Amino acid sequence: MTLRITKRFEFSASHQLSGLREGHQCARLHGHNYAVELELSADRTELTPTGFVRDYGDLSVFKKWLDDTLDHRHLNDLIDANPTAENLAVWMYQHWSKEFPELSALRVSETPKTWAEYRP
């Protein structure tokens, strides 16, 4: 049986997407109040002795990284890809899966109604 935990984080940042048709709203410089969800998974036999997939408190380093690295920044200056929600999800997953081997998915939202999810 697989168990999953999820924690949500937030940050604000600007970006500008390239490769879009002329006049597309996302081609202009704009910003979002982003939400990021980390999903961590483990089989029941892999839980910590306490019974956790991972202690939620361990995820505070991710929040600090978001605040220090992405919050109130221009995302085009930070990643080597067009900073779409999809590319941000992959970029963050690749960075944080080393720190959190239980990371099974990472979701990025630019608006309350839209999500991009990376699940390798």
N, C-alpha and C positions, 0 to 999 in steps of 0.2 A: 504494500500500500504506500503510495506517495503522498506526502504531506507538503503543503505549500504555505508560505507566509508572504505577505506583501506589505510594503511600507511606501507611503507617498511623500514626496518632497516637492518643493516649489522654488522657482527662481524667475527673475525677469531679465530679458535680454533682447537685443535687436538683431536683425539679420536682413539680408537682401538676397533674393534668389536669382541666379542667372539661368539663361537658357529658356526663358519663358517668352510667350508671344508678346508683342508690343502692347502696352497698356495693361498688362496683367497686374493686379494689385500687389502681388507678392514680389514683383520685380522692383518695386519701390522700397526704399529703406523704411522699415517698420519694426515694431516690437511685439512681444507676447509676454504674458504671464504664464510661464511654462509649468507643467506638472510632470514629474517623473515618478514612475512606480518601479521599484525593484521587486521581483518575485524570486524567492529562494525556495528550493525543493530538496527533499531528502526522503529516502525510504524510512519506514518506521524503525528499521534496525540501525539506521545511521544517525539517529537523533543524539544530541548531546546527553550526558548523564542526567542532566536536569529534565530532559524531555523536549528540548528545543530543536528546531531546524537550525536556527541561529538566534542568539540573543538579540532582540531589537536594538539594544544599546550599542552593540557592535557596529551598527549602521551609521552611528553619529559621524564617523570619519567621512562617509559619503556626503552628508549634509555640509560638513566643513569644506570639503572639496568643491561642492556646488557653489557655496557662498564665496569662496576665495577665487575660483577659476571662472565661473560662468555668470554669476549674478551681476546684473547691470553692466554687462560687457557686450561687445559686438561679435557675434558668433563667427562671422566670416574671417575674423582675425585669429580664431582659435583652432579651427579644424581645416584639414586639407581637402574637404569635399564641400559641395554645395550644402549649406546647413539646413537641409530639410529635416522634418521630424524623424523621417526614416533613417537618414544618415546620422543624426544625433543619437538615435537609439543604438545603432550598430557601434558607433564610436565609443559611447559610454560603456556599452556591454564589454567590448574588447578590452577597455582599460580596467574595468572593475571585476571581471571574471577571474582575474589572477588573485585579487584580494579576497573575493568571495566565491570559492569554487562551487558553492551551492546555487549560485545565480543561474536561474533557468529561463528568465525572460526579463526584458527591460522595456518599459512603455514610456513614450513621450507624448504629451498633449500640448498643443498650441492654443487650443480653445476648449471650453467645457464640453463641446460636442465631437471633438476629433482626437483620435489616438493613432499612433504608429507603434507597432510592437515588433521587437526583434526576439525571436525564440529559435536558437540554433538547433 
